[in-house]
């Protein structure tokens, strides 16, 4: 599995900074899903708090 494309979107809210990362993943079986990860900075470290497969 390899990442073909990646985009990162940033924003701030009252609880802190959030990053949305979209990863277009290449696989050997032919499908190329897009994975969306939601990251939040907690205690000085970035952590994933949600992840979805979009297609």
C-alpha positions in Angstrom: 0.0 0.0 0.0 1.3 3.5 -0.9 0.0 7.0 -0.6 -0.6 8.6 -4.0 -1.9 12.0 -2.8 -2.3 13.7 0.6 -4.0 17.0 1.5 -4.0 18.6 5.0 -6.6 21.2 6.2 -6.0 23.1 9.4 -8.3 25.1 11.7 -8.6 26.3 15.3 -11.6 25.9 17.6 -12.1 26.6 21.3 -10.7 23.2 22.2 -7.5 23.8 20.1 -6.0 23.0 16.7 -7.5 20.4 14.4 -6.0 18.8 11.3 -8.0 16.9 8.6 -5.7 14.7 6.5 -7.0 13.1 3.3 -4.9 10.2 2.0 -5.5 8.7 -1.4 -4.2 5.2 -1.0 -3.0 2.9 -3.9 -3.5 -0.8 -3.3 -2.5 -3.9 -5.3 -6.1 -5.0 -5.7 -7.1 -2.1 -7.9 -9.3 0.1 -5.7 -7.9 3.4 -4.5 -9.8 4.4 -1.4 -9.5 7.9 0.2 -9.0 7.8 3.9 -9.8 10.9 6.0 -8.1 11.2 9.4 -8.9 13.8 12.1 -6.0 14.8 14.3 -6.1 16.9 17.5 -3.1 18.2 19.5 -3.3 17.0 23.1 -0.6 17.5 25.7 1.8 18.7 23.0 1.3 15.6 20.7 -0.8 15.1 17.6 -3.3 12.2 18.0 -5.9 10.7 15.6 -9.3 11.0 17.1 -11.3 9.8 14.1 -10.7 8.0 10.8 -13.1 7.3 7.9 -12.9 5.6 4.5 -14.6 8.0 2.0 -14.5 5.8 -1.1 
